[in-house]
Amino acid sequence: MFAHVPESKAGKSRLHLDLVVADIEETTQQVGQLGGRWFEPGTARELEGFTWRCMADPEGNEFDIHVLPPA
């Protein structure tokens, strides 16, 4: 859930969430439907089997969604 507050973002976020999701494509669409966005559309971020996307909420606060590598 994204909660609206009257103040706008004034600088770098002090908190950065990294959320594990089952389906990165579905979650990317859900974030968009809730007013967020894929921060760098089309970028593929992968490292040692981990795949992630940097997302932003409607105010521009960044967070990552991750898919864990197969066990």
Backbone atoms as SQL, in Angstrom:
CREATE TABLE atoms (id INTEGER PRIMARY KEY, chain TEXT, resi INTEGER, resn TEXT, atom TEXT, x REAL, y REAL, z REAL);
INSERT INTO atoms VALUES
  (1, 'A', 1, 'MET', 'N', 0.839, -1.165, 0.000),
  (2, 'A', 1, 'MET', 'CA', 0.000, 0.000, 0.000),
  (3, 'A', 1, 'MET', 'C', 0.884, 1.228, 0.000),
  (4, 'A', 2, 'PHE', 'N', 0.511, 2.247, -0.756),
  (5, 'A', 2, 'PHE', 'CA', 1.171, 3.532, -0.720),
  (6, 'A', 2, 'PHE', 'C', 0.243, 4.492, 0.021),
  (7, 'A', 3, 'ALA', 'N', 0.772, 5.178, 1.011),
  (8, 'A', 3, 'ALA', 'CA', -0.030, 6.136, 1.763),
  (9, 'A', 3, 'ALA', 'C', 0.369, 7.547, 1.362),
  (10, 'A', 4, 'HIS', 'N', -0.610, 8.376, 1.029),
  (11, 'A', 4, 'HIS', 'CA', -0.360, 9.751, 0.624),
  (12, 'A', 4, 'HIS', 'C', -0.151, 10.640, 1.849),
  (13, 'A', 5, 'VAL', 'N', 0.864, 11.494, 1.780),
  (14, 'A', 5, 'VAL', 'CA', 1.089, 12.502, 2.819),
  (15, 'A', 5, 'VAL', 'C', 1.200, 13.860, 2.122),
  (16, 'A', 6, 'PRO', 'N', 0.887, 14.955, 2.812),
  (17, 'A', 6, 'PRO', 'CA', 0.886, 16.266, 2.155),
  (18, 'A', 6, 'PRO', 'C', 2.285, 16.781, 1.788),
  (19, 'A', 7, 'GLU', 'N', 3.332, 16.342, 2.498),
  (20, 'A', 7, 'GLU', 'CA', 4.678, 16.818, 2.216),
  (21, 'A', 7, 'GLU', 'C', 5.264, 16.090, 1.015),
  (22, 'A', 8, 'SER', 'N', 6.082, 16.806, 0.235),
  (23, 'A', 8, 'SER', 'CA', 6.762, 16.158, -0.888),
  (24, 'A', 8, 'SER', 'C', 8.131, 15.669, -0.440),
  (25, 'A', 9, 'LYS', 'N', 8.711, 14.785, -1.229),
  (26, 'A', 9, 'LYS', 'CA', 10.046, 14.274, -0.937),
  (27, 'A', 9, 'LYS', 'C', 11.033, 15.433, -0.986),
  (28, 'A', 10, 'ALA', 'N', 11.870, 15.550, 0.039),
  (29, 'A', 10, 'ALA', 'CA', 12.785, 16.680, 0.118),
  (30, 'A', 10, 'ALA', 'C', 14.237, 16.292, -0.154),
  (31, 'A', 11, 'GLY', 'N', 14.532, 15.037, -0.259),
  (32, 'A', 11, 'GLY', 'CA', 15.910, 14.596, -0.480),
  (33, 'A', 11, 'GLY', 'C', 15.961, 13.097, -0.644),
  (34, 'A', 12, 'LYS', 'N', 17.135, 12.548, -0.447),
  (35, 'A', 12, 'LYS', 'CA', 17.310, 11.111, -0.566),
  (36, 'A', 12, 'LYS', 'C', 16.517, 10.394, 0.527),
  (37, 'A', 13, 'SER', 'N', 15.911, 9.279, 0.156),
  (38, 'A', 13, 'SER', 'CA', 15.153, 8.489, 1.122),
  (39, 'A', 13, 'SER', 'C', 16.087, 7.951, 2.200),
  (40, 'A', 14, 'ARG', 'N', 15.634, 7.965, 3.427),
  (41, 'A', 14, 'ARG', 'CA', 16.440, 7.437, 4.521),
  (42, 'A', 14, 'ARG', 'C', 16.225, 5.943, 4.691),
  (43, 'A', 15, 'LEU', 'N', 15.219, 5.413, 4.055),
  (44, 'A', 15, 'LEU', 'CA', 14.885, 4.003, 4.156),
  (45, 'A', 15, 'LEU', 'C', 14.764, 3.438, 2.751),
  (46, 'A', 16, 'HIS', 'N', 15.404, 2.305, 2.514),
  (47, 'A', 16, 'HIS', 'CA', 15.316, 1.655, 1.208),
  (48, 'A', 16, 'HIS', 'C', 14.883, 0.217, 1.442),
  (49, 'A', 17, 'LEU', 'N', 13.709, -0.115, 0.958),
  (50, 'A', 17, 'LEU', 'CA', 13.181, -1.469, 1.145),
  (51, 'A', 17, 'LEU', 'C', 13.639, -2.382, 0.019),
  (52, 'A', 18, 'ASP', 'N', 13.934, -3.619, 0.365),
  (53, 'A', 18, 'ASP', 'CA', 14.225, -4.680, -0.591),
  (54, 'A', 18, 'ASP', 'C', 13.200, -5.769, -0.328),
  (55, 'A', 19, 'LEU', 'N', 12.269, -5.954, -1.265),
  (56, 'A', 19, 'LEU', 'CA', 11.151, -6.872, -1.075),
  (57, 'A', 19, 'LEU', 'C', 11.305, -8.085, -1.982),
  (58, 'A', 20, 'VAL', 'N', 11.157, -9.271, -1.408),
  (59, 'A', 20, 'VAL', 'CA', 11.219, -10.511, -2.185),
  (60, 'A', 20, 'VAL', 'C', 9.827, -10.810, -2.711),
  (61, 'A', 21, 'VAL', 'N', 9.737, -11.062, -4.028),
  (62, 'A', 21, 'VAL', 'CA', 8.452, -11.331, -4.668),
  (63, 'A', 21, 'VAL', 'C', 8.543, -12.645, -5.442),
  (64, 'A', 22, 'ALA', 'N', 7.405, -13.265, -5.681),
  (65, 'A', 22, 'ALA', 'CA', 7.365, -14.524, -6.418),
  (66, 'A', 22, 'ALA', 'C', 7.468, -14.297, -7.923),
  (67, 'A', 23, 'ASP', 'N', 6.875, -13.213, -8.421),
  (68, 'A', 23, 'ASP', 'CA', 6.819, -12.951, -9.861),
  (69, 'A', 23, 'ASP', 'C', 7.143, -11.483, -10.101),
  (70, 'A', 24, 'ILE', 'N', 8.325, -11.218, -10.641),
  (71, 'A', 24, 'ILE', 'CA', 8.789, -9.840, -10.807),
  (72, 'A', 24, 'ILE', 'C', 7.971, -9.074, -11.845),
  (73, 'A', 25, 'GLU', 'N', 7.518, -9.758, -12.883),
  (74, 'A', 25, 'GLU', 'CA', 6.713, -9.092, -13.916),
  (75, 'A', 25, 'GLU', 'C', 5.357, -8.671, -13.358),
  (76, 'A', 26, 'GLU', 'N', 4.697, -9.593, -12.661),
  (77, 'A', 26, 'GLU', 'CA', 3.380, -9.301, -12.077),
  (78, 'A', 26, 'GLU', 'C', 3.488, -8.177, -11.045),
  (79, 'A', 27, 'THR', 'N', 4.518, -8.237, -10.210),
  (80, 'A', 27, 'THR', 'CA', 4.684, -7.210, -9.182),
  (81, 'A', 27, 'THR', 'C', 4.974, -5.848, -9.801),
  (82, 'A', 28, 'THR', 'N', 5.755, -5.809, -10.879),
  (83, 'A', 28, 'THR', 'CA', 6.022, -4.551, -11.575),
  (84, 'A', 28, 'THR', 'C', 4.712, -3.934, -12.059),
  (85, 'A', 29, 'GLN', 'N', 3.830, -4.746, -12.609),
  (86, 'A', 29, 'GLN', 'CA', 2.527, -4.253, -13.071),
  (87, 'A', 29, 'GLN', 'C', 1.676, -3.762, -11.905),
  (88, 'A', 30, 'GLN', 'N', 1.700, -4.497, -10.800),
  (89, 'A', 30, 'GLN', 'CA', 0.917, -4.100, -9.636),
  (90, 'A', 30, 'GLN', 'C', 1.396, -2.763, -9.069),
  (91, 'A', 31, 'VAL', 'N', 2.708, -2.577, -9.020),
  (92, 'A', 31, 'VAL', 'CA', 3.253, -1.302, -8.541),
  (93, 'A', 31, 'VAL', 'C', 2.752, -0.162, -9.426),
  (94, 'A', 32, 'GLY', 'N', 2.762, -0.373, -10.736),
  (95, 'A', 32, 'GLY', 'CA', 2.259, 0.640, -11.667),
  (96, 'A', 32, 'GLY', 'C', 0.783, 0.943, -11.459),
  (97, 'A', 33, 'GLN', 'N', -0.007, -0.083, -11.210),
  (98, 'A', 33, 'GLN', 'CA', -1.437, 0.111, -10.980),
  (99, 'A', 33, 'GLN', 'C', -1.704, 0.897, -9.698),
  (100, 'A', 34, 'LEU', 'N', -0.769, 0.814, -8.753),
  (101, 'A', 34, 'LEU', 'CA', -0.922, 1.539, -7.488),
  (102, 'A', 34, 'LEU', 'C', -0.327, 2.946, -7.545),
  (103, 'A', 35, 'GLY', 'N', 0.191, 3.350, -8.705),
  (104, 'A', 35, 'GLY', 'CA', 0.721, 4.695, -8.862),
  (105, 'A', 35, 'GLY', 'C', 2.230, 4.786, -8.818),
  (106, 'A', 36, 'GLY', 'N', 2.907, 3.660, -8.600),
  (107, 'A', 36, 'GLY', 'CA', 4.369, 3.656, -8.598),
  (108, 'A', 36, 'GLY', 'C', 4.894, 3.440, -10.005),
  (109, 'A', 37, 'ARG', 'N', 6.205, 3.273, -10.116),
  (110, 'A', 37, 'ARG', 'CA', 6.799, 3.071, -11.438),
  (111, 'A', 37, 'ARG', 'C', 8.101, 2.298, -11.325),
  (112, 'A', 38, 'TRP', 'N', 8.493, 1.726, -12.438),
  (113, 'A', 38, 'TRP', 'CA', 9.788, 1.079, -12.569),
  (114, 'A', 38, 'TRP', 'C', 10.782, 2.211, -12.762),
  (115, 'A', 39, 'PHE', 'N', 11.723, 2.373, -11.857),
  (116, 'A', 39, 'PHE', 'CA', 12.621, 3.514, -11.833),
  (117, 'A', 39, 'PHE', 'C', 13.493, 3.602, -13.088),
  (118, 'A', 40, 'GLU', 'N', 13.957, 2.474, -13.591),
  (119, 'A', 40, 'GLU', 'CA', 14.797, 2.439, -14.787),
  (120, 'A', 40, 'GLU', 'C', 14.240, 1.397, -15.748),
  (121, 'A', 41, 'PRO', 'N', 13.121, 1.693, -16.425),
  (122, 'A', 41, 'PRO', 'CA', 12.468, 0.685, -17.278),
  (123, 'A', 41, 'PRO', 'C', 13.434, 0.060, -18.281),
  (124, 'A', 42, 'GLY', 'N', 13.309, -1.246, -18.429),
  (125, 'A', 42, 'GLY', 'CA', 14.112, -1.977, -19.396),
  (126, 'A', 42, 'GLY', 'C', 15.460, -2.443, -18.881),
  (127, 'A', 43, 'THR', 'N', 15.856, -1.983, -17.700),
  (128, 'A', 43, 'THR', 'CA', 17.148, -2.413, -17.173),
  (129, 'A', 43, 'THR', 'C', 17.019, -3.778, -16.530),
  (130, 'A', 44, 'ALA', 'N', 17.996, -4.616, -16.790),
  (131, 'A', 44, 'ALA', 'CA', 18.039, -5.946, -16.180),
  (132, 'A', 44, 'ALA', 'C', 19.141, -5.930, -15.131),
  (133, 'A', 45, 'ARG', 'N', 18.769, -6.149, -13.911),
  (134, 'A', 45, 'ARG', 'CA', 19.758, -6.174, -12.831),
  (135, 'A', 45, 'ARG', 'C', 19.845, -7.604, -12.312),
  (136, 'A', 46, 'GLU', 'N', 21.028, -8.174, -12.408),
  (137, 'A', 46, 'GLU', 'CA', 21.253, -9.540, -11.953),
  (138, 'A', 46, 'GLU', 'C', 22.649, -9.629, -11.355),
  (139, 'A', 47, 'LEU', 'N', 22.759, -10.395, -10.287),
  (140, 'A', 47, 'LEU', 'CA', 24.047, -10.634, -9.648),
  (141, 'A', 47, 'LEU', 'C', 23.976, -11.946, -8.895),
  (142, 'A', 48, 'GLU', 'N', 24.847, -12.870, -9.245),
  (143, 'A', 48, 'GLU', 'CA', 24.955, -14.158, -8.561),
  (144, 'A', 48, 'GLU', 'C', 23.608, -14.857, -8.413),
  (145, 'A', 49, 'GLY', 'N', 22.812, -14.841, -9.464),
  (146, 'A', 49, 'GLY', 'CA', 21.532, -15.533, -9.461),
  (147, 'A', 49, 'GLY', 'C', 20.358, -14.722, -8.962),
  (148, 'A', 50, 'PHE', 'N', 20.620, -13.552, -8.389),
  (149, 'A', 50, 'PHE', 'CA', 19.544, -12.684, -7.921),
  (150, 'A', 50, 'PHE', 'C', 19.126, -11.749, -9.053),
  (151, 'A', 51, 'THR', 'N', 17.830, -11.553, -9.216),
  (152, 'A', 51, 'THR', 'CA', 17.287, -10.614, -10.199),
  (153, 'A', 51, 'THR', 'C', 16.479, -9.579, -9.439),
  (154, 'A', 52, 'TRP', 'N', 16.656, -8.298, -9.779),
  (155, 'A', 52, 'TRP', 'CA', 15.879, -7.258, -9.102),
  (156, 'A', 52, 'TRP', 'C', 15.616, -6.076, -10.011),
  (157, 'A', 53, 'ARG', 'N', 14.642, -5.277, -9.590),
  (158, 'A', 53, 'ARG', 'CA', 14.291, -4.030, -10.264),
  (159, 'A', 53, 'ARG', 'C', 14.167, -2.938, -9.214),
  (160, 'A', 54, 'CYS', 'N', 14.658, -1.775, -9.565),
  (161, 'A', 54, 'CYS', 'CA', 14.506, -0.615, -8.700),
  (162, 'A', 54, 'CYS', 'C', 13.184, 0.051, -9.074),
  (163, 'A', 55, 'MET', 'N', 12.319, 0.186, -8.100),
  (164, 'A', 55, 'MET', 'CA', 10.997, 0.763, -8.299),
  (165, 'A', 55, 'MET', 'C', 10.913, 2.070, -7.516),
  (166, 'A', 56, 'ALA', 'N', 9.863, 2.840, -7.768),
  (167, 'A', 56, 'ALA', 'CA', 9.631, 4.077, -7.017),
  (168, 'A', 56, 'ALA', 'C', 8.146, 4.208, -6.725),
  (169, 'A', 57, 'ASP', 'N', 7.839, 4.703, -5.537),
  (170, 'A', 57, 'ASP', 'CA', 6.447, 4.956, -5.190),
  (171, 'A', 57, 'ASP', 'C', 6.010, 6.264, -5.859),
  (172, 'A', 58, 'PRO', 'N', 4.761, 6.675, -5.709),
  (173, 'A', 58, 'PRO', 'CA', 4.291, 7.896, -6.388),
  (174, 'A', 58, 'PRO', 'C', 5.083, 9.162, -6.036),
  (175, 'A', 59, 'GLU', 'N', 5.735, 9.198, -4.882),
  (176, 'A', 59, 'GLU', 'CA', 6.513, 10.368, -4.473),
  (177, 'A', 59, 'GLU', 'C', 7.983, 10.268, -4.888),
  (178, 'A', 60, 'GLY', 'N', 8.367, 9.159, -5.520),
  (179, 'A', 60, 'GLY', 'CA', 9.742, 8.999, -5.969),
  (180, 'A', 60, 'GLY', 'C', 10.654, 8.265, -5.007),
  (181, 'A', 61, 'ASN', 'N', 10.104, 7.760, -3.887),
  (182, 'A', 61, 'ASN', 'CA', 10.905, 6.988, -2.946),
  (183, 'A', 61, 'ASN', 'C', 11.216, 5.622, -3.558),
  (184, 'A', 62, 'GLU', 'N', 12.477, 5.263, -3.572),
  (185, 'A', 62, 'GLU', 'CA', 12.905, 4.049, -4.240),
  (186, 'A', 62, 'GLU', 'C', 12.841, 2.822, -3.333),
  (187, 'A', 63, 'PHE', 'N', 12.568, 1.683, -3.965),
  (188, 'A', 63, 'PHE', 'CA', 12.633, 0.386, -3.289),
  (189, 'A', 63, 'PHE', 'C', 12.902, -0.656, -4.357),
  (190, 'A', 64, 'ASP', 'N', 13.439, -1.792, -3.951),
  (191, 'A', 64, 'ASP', 'CA', 13.736, -2.863, -4.899),
  (192, 'A', 64, 'ASP', 'C', 12.796, -4.030, -4.706),
  (193, 'A', 65, 'ILE', 'N', 12.465, -4.676, -5.828),
  (194, 'A', 65, 'ILE', 'CA', 11.761, -5.953, -5.775),
  (195, 'A', 65, 'ILE', 'C', 12.731, -7.008, -6.288),
  (196, 'A', 66, 'HIS', 'N', 12.807, -8.122, -5.583),
  (197, 'A', 66, 'HIS', 'CA', 13.772, -9.172, -5.866),
  (198, 'A', 66, 'HIS', 'C', 13.076, -10.505, -6.122),
  (199, 'A', 67, 'VAL', 'N', 13.711, -11.302, -6.959),
  (200, 'A', 67, 'VAL', 'CA', 13.331, -12.695, -7.130),
  (201, 'A', 67, 'VAL', 'C', 14.535, -13.511, -6.696),
  (202, 'A', 68, 'LEU', 'N', 14.345, -14.446, -5.789),
  (203, 'A', 68, 'LEU', 'CA', 15.445, -15.271, -5.311),
  (204, 'A', 68, 'LEU', 'C', 15.845, -16.284, -6.368),
  (205, 'A', 69, 'PRO', 'N', 17.119, -16.673, -6.380),
  (206, 'A', 69, 'PRO', 'CA', 17.548, -17.694, -7.331),
  (207, 'A', 69, 'PRO', 'C', 16.917, -19.039, -6.960),
  (208, 'A', 70, 'PRO', 'N', 16.778, -19.926, -7.940),
  (209, 'A', 70, 'PRO', 'CA', 16.226, -21.254, -7.637),
  (210, 'A', 70, 'PRO', 'C', 17.089, -21.974, -6.608),
  (211, 'A', 71, 'ALA', 'N', 16.442, -22.703, -5.729),
  (212, 'A', 71, 'ALA', 'CA', 17.178, -23.416, -4.663),
  (213, 'A', 71, 'ALA', 'C', 17.911, -24.621, -5.197);
